[in-house]
Amino acid sequence: MRRLLAVLLILGFLLAGCGGNVDTDNQFVVGMECDYAPFNWTALEQGEHGIAISGGGYADGYDVMIAQKIADSLGKELVIKKIAWEGLQPALEANDIDAIIAGMTANPDREMNGDFTTPYYESEMVMIVRKADALDREAHLTDFSGKNVVGQIGTNYDDIIDQIPGVNHHTPLKTYPLMIYALQTGEVDAITAELPVAIGATQANDDLAIVYFEDGYGFDIDTTVSICLKEGTRDGDFFKAVQSVLDAISEDDRVNMMLDATNRQPSSEE
C-alpha cells in the first residue's frame, strides 16, 4: 500500500508539471504573433537571434531581441509562444505567458486587462501603397479620400482609418501578410503601417512604396509600443525588474536593434 501511494504521489507531481501555466521560476515566457515584421516574424532557420517555437520554425525580430535582453537580466530561459493577436491578452490573463512583447500600443481598453511598461519603441504612422501610386510629396489624409484602405483587425491601425474623410474603410484583415497581399492584388489601395513595418514591407516587396504625411496632416495616433504584463503587477518586483531592463537600453541601441531587425527580416518569397 505504501509503495502504491508513493507511485501515485510521483505521478501526481509529474502530471502537475504538464499543466498549461508558465514556469516562472526558470523561464520567461513571451507571447507574440510571430507575423509582424520587423517586430516579430517566423523564420525557417534559427539565425543569431532566433528562438524555437512550438509547431516548427523560429521566432525572430526586434521583439525577440528585447525579450532576450529581459530574459538574460532575469537569469531565465526565453520561451516564445506564437499566439494570434486576439489571443494575446487572454493568454496573459490565463497565466499561459508572462508578458506580451508584440508591438502592442497601450490604450484604455488594453489597460483594463494588463499593466504596461514605458514604451520600448516609438515610430510614426505612414501608408503603404503600390509603387505605381506613390506620391512625389508628403501626403495629407485627404489624399486617401475615396480610396480603399485596410488595417489589421483589433488594432489602433484599423481604428484610425476613419480619420480619413470619405474613405472606403475596408474590412480589417487578421495579419499583415494578408494586408500586403490585398494591396498587391488590387483589393485595396493602401494599408496603414508603423514606419519600421513599412520599411520592412517595401524592402521585402519592391512593388510597394511608403507614403509619408506632412506634419499636422497625418493621423492622430499614439505610435509607441510597450510591454504588457499581468494586470495588478505594476508595484511588484517582476514588473519593476522588466521596467529596469528597458530603462537601461539607450535610444541609440533601440534604433540600431530595429535597423538590424529590418535588415534581417525575410523577403516576401521567404
CYANA upper distance limits for C-alpha pairs under 8 A (distance plus 0.5 A):
  1 MET  CA      5 LEU  CA      6.76
  2 ARG  CA      6 ALA  CA      6.69
  3 ARG  CA      7 VAL  CA      6.78
  4 LEU  CA      8 LEU  CA      6.73
  5 LEU  CA      9 LEU  CA      6.64
  6 ALA  CA     10 ILE  CA      6.76
  7 VAL  CA     11 LEU  CA      6.69
  8 LEU  CA     12 GLY  CA      6.59
  9 LEU  CA     13 PHE  CA      6.87
 10 ILE  CA     14 LEU  CA      6.80
 11 LEU  CA     15 LEU  CA      6.58
 12 GLY  CA     16 ALA  CA      6.59
 13 PHE  CA     17 GLY  CA      6.89
 14 LEU  CA     18 CYS  CA      7.33
 15 LEU  CA     19 GLY  CA      7.68
 20 GLY  CA     96 ASP  CA      6.51
 21 ASN  CA     94 ALA  CA      8.01
 21 ASN  CA     95 ASN  CA      5.80
 21 ASN  CA     96 ASP  CA      5.17
 21 ASN  CA     97 ILE  CA      7.84
 22 VAL  CA     27 GLN  CA      8.04
 22 VAL  CA     29 VAL  CA      7.19
 22 VAL  CA     95 ASN  CA      6.75
 22 VAL  CA     96 ASP  CA      5.90
 22 VAL  CA     97 ILE  CA      6.40
 22 VAL  CA     98 ASP  CA      7.52
 23 ASP  CA     27 GLN  CA      6.26
 23 ASP  CA     28 PHE  CA      8.42
 24 THR  CA     28 PHE  CA      6.99
 24 THR  CA     29 VAL  CA      8.40
 24 THR  CA     98 ASP  CA      8.09
 25 ASP  CA     76 LYS  CA      8.30
 26 ASN  CA     75 GLY  CA      8.44
 26 ASN  CA     76 LYS  CA      5.73
 26 ASN  CA     77 GLU  CA      6.82
 27 GLN  CA     71 ALA  CA      8.29
 27 GLN  CA     76 LYS  CA      5.41
 27 GLN  CA     77 GLU  CA      5.13
 27 GLN  CA     78 LEU  CA      6.42
 27 GLN  CA     79 VAL  CA      7.06
 28 PHE  CA     71 ALA  CA      6.33
 28 PHE  CA     76 LYS  CA      6.36
 28 PHE  CA     77 GLU  CA      6.44
 28 PHE  CA     78 LEU  CA      5.50
 28 PHE  CA     79 VAL  CA      6.49
 28 PHE  CA     98 ASP  CA      6.87
 29 VAL  CA     78 LEU  CA      6.65
 29 VAL  CA     79 VAL  CA      5.16
 29 VAL  CA     80 ILE  CA      6.34
 29 VAL  CA     81 LYS  CA      7.56
 29 VAL  CA     96 ASP  CA      8.46
 29 VAL  CA     97 ILE  CA      5.52
 29 VAL  CA     98 ASP  CA      5.66
 29 VAL  CA     99 ALA  CA      7.20
 30 VAL  CA     67 ALA  CA      7.87
 30 VAL  CA     78 LEU  CA      8.05
 30 VAL  CA     79 VAL  CA      6.72
 30 VAL  CA     80 ILE  CA      5.51
 30 VAL  CA     81 LYS  CA      6.57
 30 VAL  CA     97 ILE  CA      6.07
 30 VAL  CA     98 ASP  CA      6.34
 30 VAL  CA     99 ALA  CA      5.45
 30 VAL  CA    100 ILE  CA      6.16
 30 VAL  CA    101 ILE  CA      7.00
 31 GLY  CA     80 ILE  CA      6.46
 31 GLY  CA     81 LYS  CA      5.35
 31 GLY  CA     82 LYS  CA      6.58
 31 GLY  CA     83 ILE  CA      6.64
 31 GLY  CA     88 LEU  CA      6.85
 31 GLY  CA     91 ALA  CA      8.45
 31 GLY  CA     97 ILE  CA      6.62
 31 GLY  CA     98 ASP  CA      8.36
 31 GLY  CA     99 ALA  CA      6.82
 31 GLY  CA    100 ILE  CA      5.43
 31 GLY  CA    101 ILE  CA      6.91
 31 GLY  CA    102 ALA  CA      7.72
 32 MET  CA     40 ASN  CA      7.78
 32 MET  CA     80 ILE  CA      7.85
 32 MET  CA     81 LYS  CA      7.03
 32 MET  CA     82 LYS  CA      6.00
 32 MET  CA     83 ILE  CA      6.20
 32 MET  CA     84 ALA  CA      7.96
 32 MET  CA     85 TRP  CA      7.86
 32 MET  CA     88 LEU  CA      7.57
 32 MET  CA    100 ILE  CA      6.77
 32 MET  CA    101 ILE  CA      6.53
 32 MET  CA    102 ALA  CA      5.32
 33 GLU  CA     40 ASN  CA      7.55
 33 GLU  CA     41 TRP  CA      7.92
 33 GLU  CA     82 LYS  CA      5.84
 33 GLU  CA     83 ILE  CA      5.60
 33 GLU  CA     84 ALA  CA      5.79
 33 GLU  CA     85 TRP  CA      6.40
 33 GLU  CA    102 ALA  CA      7.26
 34 CYS  CA     40 ASN  CA      5.28
 34 CYS  CA     41 TRP  CA      4.42
 34 CYS  CA     42 THR  CA      5.67
 34 CYS  CA     59 ALA  CA      6.42
 34 CYS  CA     60 ASP  CA      7.93
 34 CYS  CA     82 LYS  CA      6.43
 34 CYS  CA     83 ILE  CA      8.27
 35 ASP  CA     40 ASN  CA      6.45
 35 ASP  CA     41 TRP  CA      4.96
 35 ASP  CA     42 THR  CA      6.91
 35 ASP  CA    175 THR  CA      7.50
 35 ASP  CA    176 TYR  CA      7.64
 35 ASP  CA    177 PRO  CA      8.06
 36 TYR  CA     40 ASN  CA      5.57
 36 TYR  CA     41 TRP  CA      6.19
 36 TYR  CA    175 THR  CA      8.08
 36 TYR  CA    176 TYR  CA      6.82
 36 TYR  CA    197 VAL  CA      7.99
 37 ALA  CA     41 TRP  CA      5.76
 37 ALA  CA     61 GLY  CA      7.22
 37 ALA  CA    197 VAL  CA      6.59
 37 ALA  CA    200 GLY  CA      7.29
 37 ALA  CA    201 ALA  CA      8.40
 37 ALA  CA    262 THR  CA      8.07
 37 ALA  CA    265 GLN  CA      7.02
 38 PRO  CA     61 GLY  CA      6.00
 38 PRO  CA     62 TYR  CA      6.76
 38 PRO  CA    196 PRO  CA      7.17
 38 PRO  CA    197 VAL  CA      6.36
 38 PRO  CA    200 GLY  CA      6.67
 38 PRO  CA    258 MET  CA      7.92
 38 PRO  CA    261 ALA  CA      6.10
 38 PRO  CA    262 THR  CA      5.68
 38 PRO  CA    265 GLN  CA      6.54
 39 PHE  CA     61 GLY  CA      5.58
 39 PHE  CA     62 TYR  CA      5.14
 39 PHE  CA     63 ASP  CA      5.69
 39 PHE  CA     64 VAL  CA      8.34
 39 PHE  CA    102 ALA  CA      7.33
 39 PHE  CA    103 GLY  CA      6.71
 39 PHE  CA    197 VAL  CA      8.06
 39 PHE  CA    258 MET  CA      8.43
 39 PHE  CA    261 ALA  CA      7.92
 40 ASN  CA     59 ALA  CA      7.27
 40 ASN  CA     60 ASP  CA      6.07
 40 ASN  CA     61 GLY  CA      4.82
 40 ASN  CA     62 TYR  CA      6.74
 40 ASN  CA     63 ASP  CA      6.26
 40 ASN  CA     64 VAL  CA      7.25
 40 ASN  CA    102 ALA  CA      7.48
 41 TRP  CA     59 ALA  CA      6.27
 41 TRP  CA     60 ASP  CA      5.99
 41 TRP  CA     61 GLY  CA      6.60
 41 TRP  CA    265 GLN  CA      8.06
 42 THR  CA     57 GLY  CA      6.60
 42 THR  CA     58 TYR  CA      5.93
 42 THR  CA     59 ALA  CA      5.34
 42 THR  CA     60 ASP  CA      6.79
 43 ALA  CA     50 GLY  CA      8.11
 43 ALA  CA     57 GLY  CA      6.11
 43 ALA  CA     58 TYR  CA      5.52
 43 ALA  CA     59 ALA  CA      6.75
 43 ALA  CA     60 ASP  CA      7.16
 43 ALA  CA    266 PRO  CA      7.87
 44 LEU  CA     57 GLY  CA      5.45
 44 LEU  CA     58 TYR  CA      6.81
 45 GLU  CA     50 GLY  CA      8.24
 45 GLU  CA     57 GLY  CA      7.33
 45 GLU  CA     58 TYR  CA      7.12
 46 GLN  CA     50 GLY  CA      5.09
 46 GLN  CA     51 ILE  CA      7.24
 46 GLN  CA     52 ALA  CA      7.75
 46 GLN  CA     57 GLY  CA      8.07
 46 GLN  CA     58 TYR  CA      6.11
 49 HIS  CA     60 ASP  CA      6.57
 49 HIS  CA     61 GLY  CA      8.14
 49 HIS  CA     64 VAL  CA      7.74
 49 HIS  CA     65 MET  CA      7.14
 50 GLY  CA     58 TYR  CA      5.78
 50 GLY  CA     59 ALA  CA      5.89
 50 GLY  CA     60 ASP  CA      5.30
 50 GLY  CA     64 VAL  CA      8.15
 51 ILE  CA     58 TYR  CA      5.52
 51 ILE  CA     59 ALA  CA      5.62
 51 ILE  CA     60 ASP  CA      7.19
 51 ILE  CA     64 VAL  CA      8.34
 51 ILE  CA     78 LEU  CA      8.30
 51 ILE  CA     79 VAL  CA      7.79
 51 ILE  CA     80 ILE  CA      7.33
 52 ALA  CA     56 GLY  CA      7.61
 52 ALA  CA     57 GLY  CA      6.53
 52 ALA  CA     58 TYR  CA      4.81
 52 ALA  CA     59 ALA  CA      6.80
 52 ALA  CA     80 ILE  CA      7.94
 53 ILE  CA     57 GLY  CA      6.50
 53 ILE  CA     58 TYR  CA      6.00
 53 ILE  CA     59 ALA  CA      6.90
 53 ILE  CA     79 VAL  CA      8.28
 53 ILE  CA     80 ILE  CA      6.55
 53 ILE  CA     81 LYS  CA      6.87
 53 ILE  CA     82 LYS  CA      7.38
 54 SER  CA     81 LYS  CA      7.71
 54 SER  CA     82 LYS  CA      8.14
 59 ALA  CA     64 VAL  CA      7.45
 59 ALA  CA     80 ILE  CA      7.50
 60 ASP  CA     64 VAL  CA      6.02
 60 ASP  CA     65 MET  CA      8.11
 61 GLY  CA     65 MET  CA      6.94
 61 GLY  CA    261 ALA  CA      5.74
 61 GLY  CA    262 THR  CA      8.45
 61 GLY  CA    265 GLN  CA      7.66
 62 TYR  CA     66 ILE  CA      6.81
 62 TYR  CA    257 MET  CA      6.95
 62 TYR  CA    258 MET  CA      6.29
 62 TYR  CA    261 ALA  CA      6.00
 63 ASP  CA     67 ALA  CA      6.54
 63 ASP  CA    101 ILE  CA      6.34
 63 ASP  CA    102 ALA  CA      6.71
 63 ASP  CA    103 GLY  CA      7.72
 64 VAL  CA     68 GLN  CA      6.54
 64 VAL  CA    101 ILE  CA      8.41
 65 MET  CA     69 LYS  CA      6.93
 65 MET  CA    257 MET  CA      8.12
 66 ILE  CA     70 ILE  CA      7.03
 67 ALA  CA     71 ALA  CA      6.66
 67 ALA  CA     78 LEU  CA      7.75
 67 ALA  CA    101 ILE  CA      7.59
 68 GLN  CA     72 ASP  CA      6.50
 68 GLN  CA     78 LEU  CA      6.73
 69 LYS  CA     73 SER  CA      6.73
 69 LYS  CA    245 VAL  CA      7.86
 70 ILE  CA     74 LEU  CA      6.68
 70 ILE  CA    242 VAL  CA      6.76
 70 ILE  CA    245 VAL  CA      6.53
 70 ILE  CA    246 LEU  CA      8.44
 71 ALA  CA     75 GLY  CA      6.53
 71 ALA  CA     76 LYS  CA      5.59
 71 ALA  CA     77 GLU  CA      6.67
 71 ALA  CA     78 LEU  CA      6.07
 72 ASP  CA     76 LYS  CA      6.62
 72 ASP  CA     77 GLU  CA      7.98
 73 SER  CA    245 VAL  CA      7.61
 74 LEU  CA    241 ALA  CA      8.07
 81 LYS  CA     97 ILE  CA      8.12
 83 ILE  CA     87 GLY  CA      6.61
 83 ILE  CA     88 LEU  CA      6.63
 84 ALA  CA     88 LEU  CA      7.12
 85 TRP  CA    154 GLY  CA      8.35
 86 GLU  CA     90 PRO  CA      8.44
 86 GLU  CA    154 GLY  CA      7.50
 87 GLY  CA     91 ALA  CA      6.58
 88 LEU  CA     92 LEU  CA      6.88
 88 LEU  CA    100 ILE  CA      7.25
 89 GLN  CA     93 GLU  CA      6.68
 89 GLN  CA    100 ILE  CA      8.07
 89 GLN  CA    113 ASN  CA      7.62
 89 GLN  CA    114 GLY  CA      8.04
 90 PRO  CA     94 ALA  CA      6.62
 91 ALA  CA     95 ASN  CA      6.81
 91 ALA  CA     96 ASP  CA      5.68
 91 ALA  CA     97 ILE  CA      6.63
 92 LEU  CA     96 ASP  CA      6.42
 92 LEU  CA     97 ILE  CA      5.70
 92 LEU  CA     98 ASP  CA      6.91
 92 LEU  CA     99 ALA  CA      7.09
 92 LEU  CA    100 ILE  CA      7.85
 92 LEU  CA    229 LEU  CA      7.88
 92 LEU  CA    230 LYS  CA      6.68
 93 GLU  CA    113 ASN  CA      7.96
 93 GLU  CA    230 LYS  CA      6.97
 93 GLU  CA    231 GLU  CA      8.30
 98 ASP  CA    229 LEU  CA      7.12
 98 ASP  CA    230 LYS  CA      7.74
 99 ALA  CA    227 ILE  CA      7.36
 99 ALA  CA    228 CYS  CA      6.22
 99 ALA  CA    229 LEU  CA      5.36
 99 ALA  CA    230 LYS  CA      7.64
100 ILE  CA    104 MET  CA      8.34
100 ILE  CA    227 ILE  CA      6.29
100 ILE  CA    228 CYS  CA      5.52
100 ILE  CA    229 LEU  CA      7.11
101 ILE  CA    226 SER  CA      7.81
101 ILE  CA    227 ILE  CA      5.65
101 ILE  CA    228 CYS  CA      7.32
102 ALA  CA    227 ILE  CA      8.17
103 GLY  CA    225 VAL  CA      5.76
103 GLY  CA    226 SER  CA      7.47
104 MET  CA    225 VAL  CA      5.53
104 MET  CA    226 SER  CA      6.41
104 MET  CA    227 ILE  CA      7.60
104 MET  CA    228 CYS  CA      8.28
105 THR  CA    156 ASN  CA      8.42
105 THR  CA    222 ASP  CA      7.89
105 THR  CA    223 THR  CA      7.55
105 THR  CA    224 THR  CA      6.38
105 THR  CA    225 VAL  CA      4.92
105 THR  CA    226 SER  CA      6.37
106 ALA  CA    110 ARG  CA      6.73
106 ALA  CA    111 GLU  CA      6.98
106 ALA  CA    116 PHE  CA      7.07
106 ALA  CA    225 VAL  CA      7.50
106 ALA  CA    226 SER  CA      7.07
106 ALA  CA    228 CYS  CA      8.50
107 ASN  CA    111 GLU  CA      6.51
108 PRO  CA    112 MET  CA      7.00
109 ASP  CA    113 ASN  CA      7.98
110 ARG  CA    114 GLY  CA      6.79
111 GLU  CA    115 ASP  CA      6.51
111 GLU  CA    116 PHE  CA      7.59
111 GLU  CA    231 GLU  CA      8.30
112 MET  CA    231 GLU  CA      8.01
113 ASN  CA    230 LYS  CA      7.90
113 ASN  CA    231 GLU  CA      6.02
114 GLY  CA    228 CYS  CA      6.37
114 GLY  CA    229 LEU  CA      6.15
114 GLY  CA    230 LYS  CA      5.47
114 GLY  CA    231 GLU  CA      4.38
114 GLY  CA    232 GLY  CA      7.85
115 ASP  CA    228 CYS  CA      6.12
115 ASP  CA    229 LEU  CA      5.67
115 ASP  CA    230 LYS  CA      6.42
115 ASP  CA    231 GLU  CA      5.39
115 ASP  CA    232 GLY  CA      7.18
115 ASP  CA    233 THR  CA      7.29
115 ASP  CA    234 ARG  CA      6.63
116 PHE  CA    226 SER  CA      6.59
116 PHE  CA    227 ILE  CA      6.04
116 PHE  CA    228 CYS  CA      5.04
116 PHE  CA    229 LEU  CA      6.66
117 THR  CA    226 SER  CA      6.14
117 THR  CA    227 ILE  CA      5.91
117 THR  CA    228 CYS  CA      7.15
117 THR  CA    229 LEU  CA      8.34
117 THR  CA    239 PHE  CA      8.42
117 THR  CA    243 GLN  CA      6.59
118 THR  CA    226 SER  CA      6.42
118 THR  CA    227 ILE  CA      8.14
118 THR  CA    243 GLN  CA      7.83
119 PRO  CA    224 THR  CA      6.19
119 PRO  CA    225 VAL  CA      5.65
119 PRO  CA    226 SER  CA      4.79
119 PRO  CA    227 ILE  CA      7.84
120 TYR  CA    224 THR  CA      8.01
120 TYR  CA    225 VAL  CA      6.58
120 TYR  CA    226 SER  CA      6.06
120 TYR  CA    227 ILE  CA      8.01
120 TYR  CA    246 LEU  CA      7.07
120 TYR  CA    254 ARG  CA      8.23
121 TYR  CA    224 THR  CA      6.26
121 TYR  CA    225 VAL  CA      6.04
121 TYR  CA    226 SER  CA      7.83
121 TYR  CA    254 ARG  CA      7.57
122 GLU  CA    223 THR  CA      6.19
122 GLU  CA    224 THR  CA      4.72
122 GLU  CA    225 VAL  CA      6.89
123 SER  CA    194 GLU  CA      6.91
123 SER  CA    195 LEU  CA      6.56
123 SER  CA    196 PRO  CA      7.74
123 SER  CA    223 THR  CA      6.17
123 SER  CA    224 THR  CA      7.11
124 GLU  CA    194 GLU  CA      6.20
124 GLU  CA    195 LEU  CA      6.09
124 GLU  CA    223 THR  CA      6.30
125 MET  CA    192 THR  CA      7.71
125 MET  CA    193 ALA  CA      6.36
125 MET  CA    194 GLU  CA      5.21
125 MET  CA    195 LEU  CA      6.51
125 MET  CA    212 TYR  CA      8.45
125 MET  CA    218 GLY  CA      8.32
125 MET  CA    219 PHE  CA      7.39
125 MET  CA    221 ILE  CA      8.25
125 MET  CA    223 THR  CA      7.26
126 VAL  CA    192 THR  CA      6.70
126 VAL  CA    193 ALA  CA      6.00
126 VAL  CA    194 GLU  CA      6.56
126 VAL  CA    195 LEU  CA      6.54
126 VAL  CA    198 ALA  CA      7.95
126 VAL  CA    210 ILE  CA      7.39
126 VAL  CA    211 VAL  CA      6.41
126 VAL  CA    212 TYR  CA      5.76
126 VAL  CA    213 PHE  CA      7.15
127 MET  CA    190 ALA  CA      6.80
127 MET  CA    191 ILE  CA      6.13
127 MET  CA    192 THR  CA      5.27
127 MET  CA    193 ALA  CA      6.23
127 MET  CA    198 ALA  CA      8.00
127 MET  CA    210 ILE  CA      6.33
127 MET  CA    211 VAL  CA      5.57
127 MET  CA    212 TYR  CA      7.30
128 ILE  CA    190 ALA  CA      6.05
128 ILE  CA    191 ILE  CA      5.80
128 ILE  CA    192 THR  CA      6.96
128 ILE  CA    193 ALA  CA      7.31
128 ILE  CA    198 ALA  CA      6.79
128 ILE  CA    208 LEU  CA      7.26
128 ILE  CA    209 ALA  CA      6.23
128 ILE  CA    210 ILE  CA      5.26
128 ILE  CA    211 VAL  CA      6.65
129 VAL  CA    133 ASP  CA      6.76
129 VAL  CA    134 ALA  CA      6.94
129 VAL  CA    183 LEU  CA      7.58
129 VAL  CA    189 ASP  CA      6.77
129 VAL  CA    190 ALA  CA      5.24
129 VAL  CA    191 ILE  CA      7.33
129 VAL  CA    208 LEU  CA      6.24
129 VAL  CA    209 ALA  CA      5.93
129 VAL  CA    210 ILE  CA      6.87
129 VAL  CA    211 VAL  CA      7.62
130 ARG  CA    134 ALA  CA      7.17
130 ARG  CA    183 LEU  CA      7.46
130 ARG  CA    184 GLN  CA      7.28
130 ARG  CA    189 ASP  CA      7.91
130 ARG  CA    190 ALA  CA      8.08
130 ARG  CA    207 ASP  CA      6.51
130 ARG  CA    208 LEU  CA      4.92
130 ARG  CA    209 ALA  CA      6.35
131 LYS  CA    206 ASP  CA      8.40
131 LYS  CA    207 ASP  CA      5.84
131 LYS  CA    208 LEU  CA      5.10
131 LYS  CA    209 ALA  CA      5.31
132 ALA  CA    207 ASP  CA      8.46
134 ALA  CA    209 ALA  CA      6.58
134 ALA  CA    210 ILE  CA      7.67
134 ALA  CA    211 VAL  CA      7.09
135 LEU  CA    139 ALA  CA      7.81
135 LEU  CA    211 VAL  CA      7.11
138 GLU  CA    211 VAL  CA      7.44
138 GLU  CA    212 TYR  CA      5.81
138 GLU  CA    213 PHE  CA      5.46
138 GLU  CA    214 GLU  CA      5.51
139 ALA  CA    143 ASP  CA      6.93
139 ALA  CA    211 VAL  CA      7.21
139 ALA  CA    212 TYR  CA      6.49
139 ALA  CA    213 PHE  CA      4.95
139 ALA  CA    214 GLU  CA      6.20
139 ALA  CA    217 TYR  CA      7.91
139 ALA  CA    218 GLY  CA      8.06
140 HIS  CA    144 PHE  CA      8.37
140 HIS  CA    213 PHE  CA      6.34
140 HIS  CA    214 GLU  CA      6.89
140 HIS  CA    217 TYR  CA      5.43
140 HIS  CA    218 GLY  CA      6.45
141 LEU  CA    145 SER  CA      7.77
141 LEU  CA    163 GLN  CA      8.27
141 LEU  CA    164 ILE  CA      5.93
141 LEU  CA    165 PRO  CA      7.92
141 LEU  CA    213 PHE  CA      8.18
141 LEU  CA    217 TYR  CA      6.70
141 LEU  CA    218 GLY  CA      6.16
141 LEU  CA    219 PHE  CA      7.83
142 THR  CA    164 ILE  CA      6.79
142 THR  CA    165 PRO  CA      6.70
144 PHE  CA    149 VAL  CA      8.47
144 PHE  CA    164 ILE  CA      7.23
144 PHE  CA    165 PRO  CA      8.44
144 PHE  CA    167 VAL  CA      7.07
145 SER  CA    164 ILE  CA      6.71
145 SER  CA    165 PRO  CA      6.00
145 SER  CA    166 GLY  CA      5.37
145 SER  CA    167 VAL  CA      5.20
145 SER  CA    168 ASN  CA      8.19
146 GLY  CA    166 GLY  CA      5.95
146 GLY  CA    167 VAL  CA      5.25
146 GLY  CA    168 ASN  CA      6.29
147 LYS  CA    167 VAL  CA      6.13
147 LYS  CA    168 ASN  CA      6.13
147 LYS  CA    188 VAL  CA      8.25
147 LYS  CA    189 ASP  CA      6.53
147 LYS  CA    190 ALA  CA      8.08
148 ASN  CA    167 VAL  CA      7.20
148 ASN  CA    168 ASN  CA      5.22
148 ASN  CA    169 HIS  CA      6.58
148 ASN  CA    170 HIS  CA      6.41
148 ASN  CA    187 GLU  CA      8.39
148 ASN  CA    188 VAL  CA      5.39
148 ASN  CA    189 ASP  CA      5.64
148 ASN  CA    190 ALA  CA      7.15
149 VAL  CA    161 ILE  CA      7.56
149 VAL  CA    167 VAL  CA      7.68
149 VAL  CA    168 ASN  CA      6.81
149 VAL  CA    169 HIS  CA      5.99
149 VAL  CA    170 HIS  CA      6.10
149 VAL  CA    188 VAL  CA      6.33
149 VAL  CA    189 ASP  CA      6.39
149 VAL  CA    190 ALA  CA      5.40
149 VAL  CA    191 ILE  CA      6.03
149 VAL  CA    192 THR  CA      8.03
150 VAL  CA    158 ASP  CA      7.30
150 VAL  CA    161 ILE  CA      8.06
150 VAL  CA    169 HIS  CA      6.85
150 VAL  CA    170 HIS  CA      5.47
150 VAL  CA    171 THR  CA      7.15
150 VAL  CA    172 PRO  CA      6.15
150 VAL  CA    173 LEU  CA      7.81
150 VAL  CA    179 MET  CA      7.54
150 VAL  CA    188 VAL  CA      7.28
150 VAL  CA    190 ALA  CA      7.12
150 VAL  CA    191 ILE  CA      5.51
150 VAL  CA    192 THR  CA      7.30
151 GLY  CA    155 THR  CA      8.18
151 GLY  CA    157 TYR  CA      5.98
151 GLY  CA    158 ASP  CA      4.59
151 GLY  CA    159 ASP  CA      8.33
151 GLY  CA    161 ILE  CA      7.92
151 GLY  CA    170 HIS  CA      8.31
151 GLY  CA    171 THR  CA      8.49
151 GLY  CA    172 PRO  CA      5.67
151 GLY  CA    173 LEU  CA      7.05
151 GLY  CA    179 MET  CA      7.83
151 GLY  CA    191 ILE  CA      6.40
151 GLY  CA    192 THR  CA      6.21
152 GLN  CA    157 TYR  CA      6.91
152 GLN  CA    158 ASP  CA      6.07
152 GLN  CA    172 PRO  CA      5.78
152 GLN  CA    173 LEU  CA      5.58
152 GLN  CA    174 LYS  CA      6.21
152 GLN  CA    175 THR  CA      6.63
152 GLN  CA    176 TYR  CA      7.24
152 GLN  CA    179 MET  CA      7.97
153 ILE  CA    158 ASP  CA      6.79
153 ILE  CA    172 PRO  CA      5.29
153 ILE  CA    173 LEU  CA      5.90
153 ILE  CA    174 LYS  CA      5.94
153 ILE  CA    175 THR  CA      8.29
154 GLY  CA    158 ASP  CA      7.64
155 THR  CA    159 ASP  CA      7.29
156 ASN  CA    160 ILE  CA      6.75
156 ASN  CA    221 ILE  CA      8.30
157 TYR  CA    161 ILE  CA      7.57
157 TYR  CA    192 THR  CA      6.50
157 TYR  CA    193 ALA  CA      7.48
158 ASP  CA    172 PRO  CA      7.08
158 ASP  CA    192 THR  CA      8.01
160 ILE  CA    164 ILE  CA      8.41
160 ILE  CA    219 PHE  CA      7.38
160 ILE  CA    220 ASP  CA      8.12
160 ILE  CA    221 ILE  CA      7.82
161 ILE  CA    167 VAL  CA      8.00
161 ILE  CA    169 HIS  CA      7.04
161 ILE  CA    192 THR  CA      8.25
162 ASP  CA    167 VAL  CA      7.40
162 ASP  CA    169 HIS  CA      7.43
163 GLN  CA    219 PHE  CA      7.49
170 HIS  CA    188 VAL  CA      7.91
173 LEU  CA    178 LEU  CA      7.10
173 LEU  CA    179 MET  CA      6.77
174 LYS  CA    178 LEU  CA      7.55
175 THR  CA    179 MET  CA      7.03
176 TYR  CA    180 ILE  CA      6.65
177 PRO  CA    181 TYR  CA      6.68
178 LEU  CA    182 ALA  CA      6.68
179 MET  CA    183 LEU  CA      6.81
179 MET  CA    191 ILE  CA      7.40
180 ILE  CA    184 GLN  CA      6.66
180 ILE  CA    191 ILE  CA      8.15
180 ILE  CA    201 ALA  CA      8.49
181 TYR  CA    185 THR  CA      6.59
182 ALA  CA    186 GLY  CA      6.75
182 ALA  CA    187 GLU  CA      5.51
182 ALA  CA    188 VAL  CA      6.37
183 LEU  CA    187 GLU  CA      6.42
183 LEU  CA    188 VAL  CA      5.53
183 LEU  CA    189 ASP  CA      6.51
183 LEU  CA    190 ALA  CA      6.89
183 LEU  CA    191 ILE  CA      7.79
184 GLN  CA    207 ASP  CA      8.29
184 GLN  CA    208 LEU  CA      8.35
193 ALA  CA    197 VAL  CA      6.64
193 ALA  CA    198 ALA  CA      6.26
194 GLU  CA    198 ALA  CA      6.69
194 GLU  CA    223 THR  CA      7.68
195 LEU  CA    199 ILE  CA      6.55
196 PRO  CA    200 GLY  CA      6.67
196 PRO  CA    258 MET  CA      8.06
196 PRO  CA    262 THR  CA      7.61
197 VAL  CA    201 ALA  CA      6.55
198 ALA  CA    202 THR  CA      6.62
198 ALA  CA    210 ILE  CA      6.95
199 ILE  CA    203 GLN  CA      6.61
199 ILE  CA    210 ILE  CA      7.95
199 ILE  CA    262 THR  CA      7.86
200 GLY  CA    204 ALA  CA      6.67
200 GLY  CA    262 THR  CA      5.93
200 GLY  CA    263 ASN  CA      8.10
200 GLY  CA    265 GLN  CA      7.59
201 ALA  CA    205 ASN  CA      6.45
201 ALA  CA    208 LEU  CA      8.10
202 THR  CA    206 ASP  CA      6.29
202 THR  CA    207 ASP  CA      7.94
202 THR  CA    208 LEU  CA      5.79
202 THR  CA    209 ALA  CA      6.33
202 THR  CA    210 ILE  CA      7.76
203 GLN  CA    267 SER  CA      8.05
204 ALA  CA    266 PRO  CA      7.51
204 ALA  CA    267 SER  CA      4.77
204 ALA  CA    268 SER  CA      5.81
205 ASN  CA    267 SER  CA      7.61
205 ASN  CA    268 SER  CA      6.60
213 PHE  CA    217 TYR  CA      6.76
213 PHE  CA    218 GLY  CA      5.61
214 GLU  CA    218 GLY  CA      7.01
229 LEU  CA    233 THR  CA      7.69
229 LEU  CA    239 PHE  CA      7.65
233 THR  CA    238 PHE  CA      8.07
233 THR  CA    239 PHE  CA      6.65
234 ARG  CA    239 PHE  CA      6.03
234 ARG  CA    240 LYS  CA      7.69
235 ASP  CA    239 PHE  CA      7.44
235 ASP  CA    240 LYS  CA      7.63
236 GLY  CA    240 LYS  CA      6.87
237 ASP  CA    241 ALA  CA      6.51
238 PHE  CA    242 VAL  CA      6.85
239 PHE  CA    243 GLN  CA      6.66
240 LYS  CA    244 SER  CA      6.48
241 ALA  CA    245 VAL  CA      7.03
242 VAL  CA    246 LEU  CA      7.13
243 GLN  CA    247 ASP  CA      6.67
244 SER  CA    248 ALA  CA      6.90
245 VAL  CA    249 ILE  CA      7.30
249 ILE  CA    253 ASP  CA      6.81
249 ILE  CA    254 ARG  CA      7.30
250 SER  CA    254 ARG  CA      6.87
251 GLU  CA    255 VAL  CA      6.76
252 ASP  CA    256 ASN  CA      6.64
253 ASP  CA    257 MET  CA      6.49
254 ARG  CA    258 MET  CA      6.73
255 VAL  CA    259 LEU  CA      6.73
256 ASN  CA    260 ASP  CA      6.59
257 MET  CA    261 ALA  CA      6.68
258 MET  CA    262 THR  CA      6.51
259 LEU  CA    263 ASN  CA      6.62
260 ASP  CA    264 ARG  CA      6.70
261 ALA  CA    265 GLN  CA      6.52
266 PRO  CA    270 GLU  CA      6.18
